[in-house]
Amino acid sequence: MIVPRLQQLYAWSAHELAAPGLVDCVRDGALTYAWSFEDRGVWQPPKSFIFQMARRALPPARRDRGRDERLTTMA
């Protein structure tokens, strides 16, 4: 759920915390603060039959809605 939005999460955090270096901690959806981008495979969990079945049971990812739309739907 979080991995597809890592770039956005780090960009938002960098802006909110006034720490522009945070955007360098993620590249193309791979965390790069502990290992190089070339070693990004360490972040991939081993294949699991149960995980694959659970993922298939979940609804497909939604497009990110704007902040204002989220707030109005929550009210």
PDB file with one MODEL, atoms N, CA, C and O in Angstrom:
MODEL        1
ATOM      1  N   MET A   1       0.813  -1.188   0.000  1.00  0.00           N
ATOM      2  CA  MET A   1       0.000   0.000   0.000  1.00  0.00           C
ATOM      3  C   MET A   1       0.859   1.256   0.000  1.00  0.00           C
ATOM      4  O   MET A   1       0.508   2.246  -0.642  1.00  0.00           O
ATOM      5  N   ILE A   2       1.954   1.228   0.695  1.00  0.00           N
ATOM      6  CA  ILE A   2       2.790   2.414   0.800  1.00  0.00           C
ATOM      7  C   ILE A   2       3.799   2.493  -0.332  1.00  0.00           C
ATOM      8  O   ILE A   2       4.072   3.577  -0.848  1.00  0.00           O
ATOM      9  N   VAL A   3       4.356   1.354  -0.722  1.00  0.00           N
ATOM     10  CA  VAL A   3       5.443   1.334  -1.705  1.00  0.00           C
ATOM     11  C   VAL A   3       5.112   2.106  -2.983  1.00  0.00           C
ATOM     12  O   VAL A   3       5.965   2.858  -3.454  1.00  0.00           O
ATOM     13  N   PRO A   4       3.918   1.962  -3.570  1.00  0.00           N
ATOM     14  CA  PRO A   4       3.648   2.733  -4.790  1.00  0.00           C
ATOM     15  C   PRO A   4       3.667   4.248  -4.574  1.00  0.00           C
ATOM     16  O   PRO A   4       3.760   5.010  -5.536  1.00  0.00           O
ATOM     17  N   ARG A   5       3.580   4.681  -3.327  1.00  0.00           N
ATOM     18  CA  ARG A   5       3.542   6.120  -3.038  1.00  0.00           C
ATOM     19  C   ARG A   5       4.786   6.605  -2.289  1.00  0.00           C
ATOM     20  O   ARG A   5       4.775   7.703  -1.733  1.00  0.00           O
ATOM     21  N   LEU A   6       5.839   5.822  -2.266  1.00  0.00           N
ATOM     22  CA  LEU A   6       7.037   6.221  -1.535  1.00  0.00           C
ATOM     23  C   LEU A   6       7.592   7.553  -2.008  1.00  0.00           C
ATOM     24  O   LEU A   6       7.947   8.404  -1.193  1.00  0.00           O
ATOM     25  N   GLN A   7       7.668   7.737  -3.315  1.00  0.00           N
ATOM     26  CA  GLN A   7       8.220   8.981  -3.855  1.00  0.00           C
ATOM     27  C   GLN A   7       7.407  10.166  -3.365  1.00  0.00           C
ATOM     28  O   GLN A   7       7.970  11.178  -2.947  1.00  0.00           O
ATOM     29  N   GLN A   8       6.077  10.047  -3.414  1.00  0.00           N
ATOM     30  CA  GLN A   8       5.208  11.133  -2.956  1.00  0.00           C
ATOM     31  C   GLN A   8       5.361  11.353  -1.452  1.00  0.00           C
ATOM     32  O   GLN A   8       5.388  12.494  -0.990  1.00  0.00           O
ATOM     33  N   LEU A   9       5.458  10.280  -0.698  1.00  0.00           N
ATOM     34  CA  LEU A   9       5.599  10.383   0.744  1.00  0.00           C
ATOM     35  C   LEU A   9       6.886  11.116   1.122  1.00  0.00           C
ATOM     36  O   LEU A   9       6.873  11.992   1.987  1.00  0.00           O
ATOM     37  N   TYR A  10       7.979  10.760   0.484  1.00  0.00           N
ATOM     38  CA  TYR A  10       9.245  11.404   0.787  1.00  0.00           C
ATOM     39  C   TYR A  10       9.270  12.849   0.301  1.00  0.00           C
ATOM     40  O   TYR A  10       9.850  13.708   0.964  1.00  0.00           O
ATOM     41  N   ALA A  11       8.652  13.130  -0.839  1.00  0.00           N
ATOM     42  CA  ALA A  11       8.577  14.516  -1.324  1.00  0.00           C
ATOM     43  C   ALA A  11       7.760  15.372  -0.365  1.00  0.00           C
ATOM     44  O   ALA A  11       8.145  16.496  -0.042  1.00  0.00           O
ATOM     45  N   TRP A  12       6.635  14.838   0.086  1.00  0.00           N
ATOM     46  CA  TRP A  12       5.798  15.572   1.038  1.00  0.00           C
ATOM     47  C   TRP A  12       6.547  15.796   2.348  1.00  0.00           C
ATOM     48  O   TRP A  12       6.533  16.898   2.897  1.00  0.00           O
ATOM     49  N   SER A  13       7.197  14.755   2.842  1.00  0.00           N
ATOM     50  CA  SER A  13       7.939  14.868   4.098  1.00  0.00           C
ATOM     51  C   SER A  13       9.069  15.879   3.974  1.00  0.00           C
ATOM     52  O   SER A  13       9.301  16.671   4.887  1.00  0.00           O
ATOM     53  N   ALA A  14       9.772  15.854   2.846  1.00  0.00           N
ATOM     54  CA  ALA A  14      10.855  16.808   2.625  1.00  0.00           C
ATOM     55  C   ALA A  14      10.332  18.238   2.663  1.00  0.00           C
ATOM     56  O   ALA A  14      10.966  19.125   3.236  1.00  0.00           O
ATOM     57  N   HIS A  15       9.177  18.456   2.054  1.00  0.00           N
ATOM     58  CA  HIS A  15       8.571  19.790   2.051  1.00  0.00           C
ATOM     59  C   HIS A  15       8.126  20.200   3.456  1.00  0.00           C
ATOM     60  O   HIS A  15       8.457  21.289   3.925  1.00  0.00           O
ATOM     61  N   GLU A  16       7.376  19.324   4.121  1.00  0.00           N
ATOM     62  CA  GLU A  16       6.823  19.635   5.447  1.00  0.00           C
ATOM     63  C   GLU A  16       7.914  19.839   6.498  1.00  0.00           C
ATOM     64  O   GLU A  16       7.776  20.680   7.386  1.00  0.00           O
ATOM     65  N   LEU A  17       8.988  19.073   6.395  1.00  0.00           N
ATOM     66  CA  LEU A  17      10.059  19.156   7.380  1.00  0.00           C
ATOM     67  C   LEU A  17      11.174  20.110   6.967  1.00  0.00           C
ATOM     68  O   LEU A  17      12.157  20.286   7.688  1.00  0.00           O
ATOM     69  N   ALA A  18      11.007  20.726   5.790  1.00  0.00           N
ATOM     70  CA  ALA A  18      12.041  21.627   5.246  1.00  0.00           C
ATOM     71  C   ALA A  18      13.390  20.899   5.227  1.00  0.00           C
ATOM     72  O   ALA A  18      14.417  21.452   5.619  1.00  0.00           O
ATOM     73  N   ALA A  19      13.361  19.661   4.766  1.00  0.00           N
ATOM     74  CA  ALA A  19      14.559  18.830   4.676  1.00  0.00           C
ATOM     75  C   ALA A  19      14.650  18.249   3.264  1.00  0.00           C
ATOM     76  O   ALA A  19      14.309  17.086   3.048  1.00  0.00           O
ATOM     77  N   PRO A  20      15.111  19.060   2.297  1.00  0.00           N
ATOM     78  CA  PRO A  20      15.104  18.612   0.899  1.00  0.00           C
ATOM     79  C   PRO A  20      15.912  17.341   0.635  1.00  0.00           C
ATOM     80  O   PRO A  20      15.667  16.659  -0.360  1.00  0.00           O
ATOM     81  N   GLY A  21      16.847  17.015   1.482  1.00  0.00           N
ATOM     82  CA  GLY A  21      17.647  15.809   1.301  1.00  0.00           C
ATOM     83  C   GLY A  21      16.859  14.517   1.415  1.00  0.00           C
ATOM     84  O   GLY A  21      17.324  13.466   0.974  1.00  0.00           O
ATOM     85  N   LEU A  22      15.674  14.584   2.000  1.00  0.00           N
ATOM     86  CA  LEU A  22      14.858  13.373   2.132  1.00  0.00           C
ATOM     87  C   LEU A  22      14.470  12.780   0.785  1.00  0.00           C
ATOM     88  O   LEU A  22      14.305  11.565   0.670  1.00  0.00           O
ATOM     89  N   VAL A  23      14.324  13.616  -0.230  1.00  0.00           N
ATOM     90  CA  VAL A  23      13.926  13.080  -1.537  1.00  0.00           C
ATOM     91  C   VAL A  23      15.008  12.184  -2.132  1.00  0.00           C
ATOM     92  O   VAL A  23      14.734  11.413  -3.052  1.00  0.00           O
ATOM     93  N   ASP A  24      16.227  12.276  -1.619  1.00  0.00           N
ATOM     94  CA  ASP A  24      17.307  11.412  -2.097  1.00  0.00           C
ATOM     95  C   ASP A  24      17.274  10.032  -1.446  1.00  0.00           C
ATOM     96  O   ASP A  24      18.076   9.165  -1.792  1.00  0.00           O
ATOM     97  N   CYS A  25      16.355   9.824  -0.509  1.00  0.00           N
ATOM     98  CA  CYS A  25      16.266   8.538   0.199  1.00  0.00           C
ATOM     99  C   CYS A  25      15.427   7.512  -0.552  1.00  0.00           C
ATOM    100  O   CYS A  25      15.329   6.360  -0.130  1.00  0.00           O
ATOM    101  N   VAL A  26      14.827   7.922  -1.655  1.00  0.00           N
ATOM    102  CA  VAL A  26      14.003   7.005  -2.450  1.00  0.00           C
ATOM    103  C   VAL A  26      14.225   7.327  -3.932  1.00  0.00           C
ATOM    104  O   VAL A  26      14.329   8.489  -4.324  1.00  0.00           O
ATOM    105  N   ARG A  27      14.291   6.277  -4.733  1.00  0.00           N
ATOM    106  CA  ARG A  27      14.488   6.464  -6.175  1.00  0.00           C
ATOM    107  C   ARG A  27      13.689   5.398  -6.915  1.00  0.00           C
ATOM    108  O   ARG A  27      13.878   4.203  -6.690  1.00  0.00           O
ATOM    109  N   ASP A  28      12.812   5.828  -7.782  1.00  0.00           N
ATOM    110  CA  ASP A  28      11.984   4.920  -8.580  1.00  0.00           C
ATOM    111  C   ASP A  28      11.299   3.863  -7.706  1.00  0.00           C
ATOM    112  O   ASP A  28      11.238   2.690  -8.075  1.00  0.00           O
ATOM    113  N   GLY A  29      10.789   4.281  -6.557  1.00  0.00           N
ATOM    114  CA  GLY A  29      10.069   3.374  -5.684  1.00  0.00           C
ATOM    115  C   GLY A  29      10.939   2.482  -4.822  1.00  0.00           C
ATOM    116  O   GLY A  29      10.420   1.612  -4.122  1.00  0.00           O
ATOM    117  N   ALA A  30      12.250   2.674  -4.854  1.00  0.00           N
ATOM    118  CA  ALA A  30      13.166   1.869  -4.040  1.00  0.00           C
ATOM    119  C   ALA A  30      13.827   2.758  -2.989  1.00  0.00           C
ATOM    120  O   ALA A  30      14.325   3.839  -3.304  1.00  0.00           O
ATOM    121  N   LEU A  31      13.826   2.296  -1.747  1.00  0.00           N
ATOM    122  CA  LEU A  31      14.499   3.040  -0.694  1.00  0.00           C
ATOM    123  C   LEU A  31      16.004   2.975  -0.918  1.00  0.00           C
ATOM    124  O   LEU A  31      16.544   1.913  -1.229  1.00  0.00           O
ATOM    125  N   THR A  32      16.682   4.113  -0.761  1.00  0.00           N
ATOM    126  CA  THR A  32      18.115   4.160  -1.047  1.00  0.00           C
ATOM    127  C   THR A  32      18.923   4.725   0.110  1.00  0.00           C
ATOM    128  O   THR A  32      20.088   5.077  -0.075  1.00  0.00           O
ATOM    129  N   TYR A  33      18.339   4.822   1.293  1.00  0.00           N
ATOM    130  CA  TYR A  33      19.088   5.400   2.413  1.00  0.00           C
ATOM    131  C   TYR A  33      20.008   4.393   3.088  1.00  0.00           C
ATOM    132  O   TYR A  33      20.948   4.799   3.772  1.00  0.00           O
ATOM    133  N   ALA A  34      19.774   3.108   2.922  1.00  0.00           N
ATOM    134  CA  ALA A  34      20.619   2.112   3.568  1.00  0.00           C
ATOM    135  C   ALA A  34      21.450   1.322   2.560  1.00  0.00           C
ATOM    136  O   ALA A  34      22.580   0.932   2.856  1.00  0.00           O
ATOM    137  N   TRP A  35      20.902   1.086   1.382  1.00  0.00           N
ATOM    138  CA  TRP A  35      21.593   0.370   0.320  1.00  0.00           C
ATOM    139  C   TRP A  35      21.528   1.201  -0.949  1.00  0.00           C
ATOM    140  O   TRP A  35      20.674   2.077  -1.085  1.00  0.00           O
ATOM    141  N   SER A  36      22.423   0.926  -1.866  1.00  0.00           N
ATOM    142  CA  SER A  36      22.414   1.651  -3.133  1.00  0.00           C
ATOM    143  C   SER A  36      21.202   1.218  -3.965  1.00  0.00           C
ATOM    144  O   SER A  36      20.586   0.186  -3.697  1.00  0.00           O
ATOM    145  N   PHE A  37      20.879   2.013  -4.963  1.00  0.00           N
ATOM    146  CA  PHE A  37      19.760   1.701  -5.849  1.00  0.00           C
ATOM    147  C   PHE A  37      19.971   0.350  -6.520  1.00  0.00           C
ATOM    148  O   PHE A  37      19.018  -0.401  -6.728  1.00  0.00           O
ATOM    149  N   GLU A  38      21.211   0.044  -6.855  1.00  0.00           N
ATOM    150  CA  GLU A  38      21.521  -1.235  -7.505  1.00  0.00           C
ATOM    151  C   GLU A  38      21.235  -2.430  -6.589  1.00  0.00           C
ATOM    152  O   GLU A  38      20.979  -3.532  -7.074  1.00  0.00           O
ATOM    153  N   ASP A  39      21.275  -2.218  -5.276  1.00  0.00           N
ATOM    154  CA  ASP A  39      21.007  -3.284  -4.309  1.00  0.00           C
ATOM    155  C   ASP A  39      19.577  -3.233  -3.776  1.00  0.00           C
ATOM    156  O   ASP A  39      19.306  -3.727  -2.681  1.00  0.00           O
ATOM    157  N   ARG A  40      18.672  -2.645  -4.535  1.00  0.00           N
ATOM    158  CA  ARG A  40      17.295  -2.439  -4.072  1.00  0.00           C
ATOM    159  C   ARG A  40      16.529  -3.736  -3.837  1.00  0.00           C
ATOM    160  O   ARG A  40      15.463  -3.712  -3.223  1.00  0.00           O
ATOM    161  N   GLY A  41      17.038  -4.850  -4.303  1.00  0.00           N
ATOM    162  CA  GLY A  41      16.371  -6.131  -4.110  1.00  0.00           C
ATOM    163  C   GLY A  41      16.217  -6.531  -2.649  1.00  0.00           C
ATOM    164  O   GLY A  41      15.366  -7.357  -2.318  1.00  0.00           O
ATOM    165  N   VAL A  42      17.038  -5.952  -1.768  1.00  0.00           N
ATOM    166  CA  VAL A  42      16.921  -6.298  -0.351  1.00  0.00           C
ATOM    167  C   VAL A  42      15.569  -5.868   0.218  1.00  0.00           C
ATOM    168  O   VAL A  42      15.143  -6.390   1.248  1.00  0.00           O
ATOM    169  N   TRP A  43      14.894  -4.931  -0.434  1.00  0.00           N
ATOM    170  CA  TRP A  43      13.600  -4.453   0.044  1.00  0.00           C
ATOM    171  C   TRP A  43      12.450  -5.327  -0.442  1.00  0.00           C
ATOM    172  O   TRP A  43      11.316  -5.146   0.000  1.00  0.00           O
ATOM    173  N   GLN A  44      12.715  -6.259  -1.333  1.00  0.00           N
ATOM    174  CA  GLN A  44      11.665  -7.115  -1.876  1.00  0.00           C
ATOM    175  C   GLN A  44      11.510  -8.354  -1.008  1.00  0.00           C
ATOM    176  O   GLN A  44      12.471  -9.102  -0.826  1.00  0.00           O
ATOM    177  N   PRO A  45      10.320  -8.584  -0.471  1.00  0.00           N
ATOM    178  CA  PRO A  45      10.122  -9.789   0.341  1.00  0.00           C
ATOM    179  C   PRO A  45      10.128 -11.032  -0.546  1.00  0.00           C
ATOM    180  O   PRO A  45       9.861 -10.942  -1.744  1.00  0.00           O
ATOM    181  N   PRO A  46      10.430 -12.181   0.035  1.00  0.00           N
ATOM    182  CA  PRO A  46      10.386 -13.407  -0.752  1.00  0.00           C
ATOM    183  C   PRO A  46       8.957 -13.681  -1.228  1.00  0.00           C
ATOM    184  O   PRO A  46       7.992 -13.291  -0.571  1.00  0.00           O
ATOM    185  N   LYS A  47       8.835 -14.339  -2.353  1.00  0.00           N
ATOM    186  CA  LYS A  47       7.510 -14.663  -2.895  1.00  0.00           C
ATOM    187  C   LYS A  47       6.770 -15.580  -1.924  1.00  0.00           C
ATOM    188  O   LYS A  47       7.334 -16.536  -1.392  1.00  0.00           O
ATOM    189  N   SER A  48       5.518 -15.271  -1.711  1.00  0.00           N
ATOM    190  CA  SER A  48       4.706 -16.045  -0.783  1.00  0.00           C
ATOM    191  C   SER A  48       3.360 -16.329  -1.426  1.00  0.00           C
ATOM    192  O   SER A  48       2.688 -15.416  -1.906  1.00  0.00           O
ATOM    193  N   PHE A  49       2.973 -17.587  -1.433  1.00  0.00           N
ATOM    194  CA  PHE A  49       1.686 -17.959  -2.013  1.00  0.00           C
ATOM    195  C   PHE A  49       0.544 -17.255  -1.290  1.00  0.00           C
ATOM    196  O   PHE A  49      -0.382 -16.753  -1.928  1.00  0.00           O
ATOM    197  N   ILE A  50       0.604 -17.217   0.032  1.00  0.00           N
ATOM    198  CA  ILE A  50      -0.457 -16.579   0.821  1.00  0.00           C
ATOM    199  C   ILE A  50      -0.538 -15.095   0.497  1.00  0.00           C
ATOM    200  O   ILE A  50      -1.632 -14.554   0.334  1.00  0.00           O
ATOM    201  N   PHE A  51       0.598 -14.439   0.404  1.00  0.00           N
ATOM    202  CA  PHE A  51       0.620 -13.015   0.070  1.00  0.00           C
ATOM    203  C   PHE A  51       0.020 -12.778  -1.314  1.00  0.00           C
ATOM    204  O   PHE A  51      -0.771 -11.852  -1.492  1.00  0.00           O
ATOM    205  N   GLN A  52       0.381 -13.591  -2.281  1.00  0.00           N
ATOM    206  CA  GLN A  52      -0.156 -13.434  -3.631  1.00  0.00           C
ATOM    207  C   GLN A  52      -1.671 -13.601  -3.650  1.00  0.00           C
ATOM    208  O   GLN A  52      -2.362 -12.853  -4.342  1.00  0.00           O
ATOM    209  N   MET A  53      -2.197 -14.562  -2.906  1.00  0.00           N
ATOM    210  CA  MET A  53      -3.648 -14.775  -2.836  1.00  0.00           C
ATOM    211  C   MET A  53      -4.345 -13.591  -2.151  1.00  0.00           C
ATOM    212  O   MET A  53      -5.412 -13.156  -2.584  1.00  0.00           O
ATOM    213  N   ALA A  54      -3.735 -13.077  -1.084  1.00  0.00           N
ATOM    214  CA  ALA A  54      -4.313 -11.920  -0.392  1.00  0.00           C
ATOM    215  C   ALA A  54      -4.316 -10.705  -1.309  1.00  0.00           C
ATOM    216  O   ALA A  54      -5.287  -9.948  -1.334  1.00  0.00           O
ATOM    217  N   ARG A  55      -3.258 -10.518  -2.048  1.00  0.00           N
ATOM    218  CA  ARG A  55      -3.182  -9.371  -2.958  1.00  0.00           C
ATOM    219  C   ARG A  55      -4.238  -9.466  -4.057  1.00  0.00           C
ATOM    220  O   ARG A  55      -4.822  -8.455  -4.448  1.00  0.00           O
ATOM    221  N   ARG A  56      -4.479 -10.658  -4.547  1.00  0.00           N
ATOM    222  CA  ARG A  56      -5.510 -10.840  -5.578  1.00  0.00           C
ATOM    223  C   ARG A  56      -6.898 -10.561  -5.025  1.00  0.00           C
ATOM    224  O   ARG A  56      -7.780 -10.112  -5.758  1.00  0.00           O
ATOM    225  N   ALA A  57      -7.100 -10.821  -3.745  1.00  0.00           N
ATOM    226  CA  ALA A  57      -8.410 -10.606  -3.130  1.00  0.00           C
ATOM    227  C   ALA A  57      -8.698  -9.128  -2.885  1.00  0.00           C
ATOM    228  O   ALA A  57      -9.859  -8.734  -2.767  1.00  0.00           O
ATOM    229  N   LEU A  58      -7.648  -8.304  -2.806  1.00  0.00           N
ATOM    230  CA  LEU A  58      -7.839  -6.876  -2.555  1.00  0.00           C
ATOM    231  C   LEU A  58      -8.318  -6.167  -3.818  1.00  0.00           C
ATOM    232  O   LEU A  58      -7.993  -6.594  -4.926  1.00  0.00           O
ATOM    233  N   PRO A  59      -9.085  -5.092  -3.665  1.00  0.00           N
ATOM    234  CA  PRO A  59      -9.504  -4.331  -4.848  1.00  0.00           C
ATOM    235  C   PRO A  59      -8.288  -3.665  -5.494  1.00  0.00           C
ATOM    236  O   PRO A  59      -7.284  -3.441  -4.817  1.00  0.00           O
ATOM    237  N   PRO A  60      -8.358  -3.345  -6.782  1.00  0.00           N
ATOM    238  CA  PRO A  60      -7.232  -2.698  -7.450  1.00  0.00           C
ATOM    239  C   PRO A  60      -6.949  -1.322  -6.856  1.00  0.00           C
ATOM    240  O   PRO A  60      -7.828  -0.698  -6.261  1.00  0.00           O
ATOM    241  N   ALA A  61      -5.726  -0.862  -7.021  1.00  0.00           N
ATOM    242  CA  ALA A  61      -5.330   0.445  -6.486  1.00  0.00           C
ATOM    243  C   ALA A  61      -6.165   1.553  -7.116  1.00  0.00           C
ATOM    244  O   ALA A  61      -6.480   1.523  -8.305  1.00  0.00           O
ATOM    245  N   ARG A  62      -6.510   2.523  -6.289  1.00  0.00           N
ATOM    246  CA  ARG A  62      -7.266   3.683  -6.786  1.00  0.00           C
ATOM    247  C   ARG A  62      -6.306   4.780  -7.172  1.00  0.00           C
ATOM    248  O   ARG A  62      -5.173   4.831  -6.693  1.00  0.00           O
ATOM    249  N   ARG A  63      -6.760   5.647  -8.032  1.00  0.00           N
ATOM    250  CA  ARG A  63      -5.972   6.835  -8.346  1.00  0.00           C
ATOM    251  C   ARG A  63      -5.988   7.729  -7.121  1.00  0.00           C
ATOM    252  O   ARG A  63      -6.980   7.776  -6.393  1.00  0.00           O
ATOM    253  N   ASP A  64      -4.890   8.440  -6.891  1.00  0.00           N
ATOM    254  CA  ASP A  64      -4.816   9.328  -5.745  1.00  0.00           C
ATOM    255  C   ASP A  64      -5.755  10.501  -5.940  1.00  0.00           C
ATOM    256  O   ASP A  64      -5.649  11.247  -6.914  1.00  0.00           O
ATOM    257  N   ARG A  65      -6.669  10.651  -5.005  1.00  0.00           N
ATOM    258  CA  ARG A  65      -7.596  11.771  -5.071  1.00  0.00           C
ATOM    259  C   ARG A  65      -6.958  12.974  -4.407  1.00  0.00           C
ATOM    260  O   ARG A  65      -6.091  12.831  -3.545  1.00  0.00           O
ATOM    261  N   GLY A  66      -7.387  14.151  -4.806  1.00  0.00           N
ATOM    262  CA  GLY A  66      -6.862  15.373  -4.219  1.00  0.00           C
ATOM    263  C   GLY A  66      -7.256  15.512  -2.760  1.00  0.00           C
ATOM    264  O   GLY A  66      -8.228  14.902  -2.315  1.00  0.00           O
ATOM    265  N   ARG A  67      -6.512  16.304  -2.018  1.00  0.00           N
ATOM    266  CA  ARG A  67      -6.750  16.497  -0.585  1.00  0.00           C
ATOM    267  C   ARG A  67      -8.153  17.022  -0.331  1.00  0.00           C
ATOM    268  O   ARG A  67      -8.835  16.535   0.571  1.00  0.00           O
ATOM    269  N   ASP A  68      -8.596  17.998  -1.100  1.00  0.00           N
ATOM    270  CA  ASP A  68      -9.923  18.583  -0.883  1.00  0.00           C
ATOM    271  C   ASP A  68     -11.019  17.547  -1.099  1.00  0.00           C
ATOM    272  O   ASP A  68     -12.008  17.529  -0.367  1.00  0.00           O
ATOM    273  N   GLU A  69     -10.850  16.685  -2.098  1.00  0.00           N
ATOM    274  CA  GLU A  69     -11.864  15.663  -2.355  1.00  0.00           C
ATOM    275  C   GLU A  69     -11.927  14.664  -1.206  1.00  0.00           C
ATOM    276  O   GLU A  69     -13.010  14.227  -0.817  1.00  0.00           O
ATOM    277  N   ARG A  70     -10.762  14.302  -0.661  1.00  0.00           N
ATOM    278  CA  ARG A  70     -10.742  13.373   0.470  1.00  0.00           C
ATOM    279  C   ARG A  70     -11.450  13.974   1.673  1.00  0.00           C
ATOM    280  O   ARG A  70     -12.199  13.286   2.366  1.00  0.00           O
ATOM    281  N   LEU A  71     -11.215  15.256   1.922  1.00  0.00           N
ATOM    282  CA  LEU A  71     -11.832  15.899   3.078  1.00  0.00           C
ATOM    283  C   LEU A  71     -13.334  15.984   2.936  1.00  0.00           C
ATOM    284  O   LEU A  71     -14.057  15.820   3.919  1.00  0.00           O
ATOM    285  N   THR A  72     -13.830  16.242   1.707  1.00  0.00           N
ATOM    286  CA  THR A  72     -15.272  16.360   1.536  1.00  0.00           C
ATOM    287  C   THR A  72     -15.936  14.992   1.627  1.00  0.00           C
ATOM    288  O   THR A  72     -17.076  14.901   2.084  1.00  0.00           O
ATOM    289  N   THR A  73     -15.267  13.939   1.212  1.00  0.00           N
ATOM    290  CA  THR A  73     -15.874  12.604   1.301  1.00  0.00           C
ATOM    291  C   THR A  73     -15.854  12.079   2.717  1.00  0.00           C
ATOM    292  O   THR A  73     -16.649  11.205   3.064  1.00  0.00           O
ATOM    293  N   MET A  74     -14.950  12.599   3.551  1.00  0.00           N
ATOM    294  CA  MET A  74     -14.875  12.156   4.944  1.00  0.00           C
ATOM    295  C   MET A  74     -15.935  12.862   5.795  1.00  0.00           C
ATOM    296  O   MET A  74     -16.312  12.359   6.854  1.00  0.00           O
ATOM    297  N   ALA A  75     -16.404  13.989   5.355  1.00  0.00           N
ATOM    298  CA  ALA A  75     -17.347  14.783   6.155  1.00  0.00           C
ATOM    299  C   ALA A  75     -18.751  14.197   6.083  1.00  0.00           C
ATOM    300  O   ALA A  75     -19.676  14.732   6.695  1.00  0.00           O
TER     301      ALA A  75
ENDMDL
END
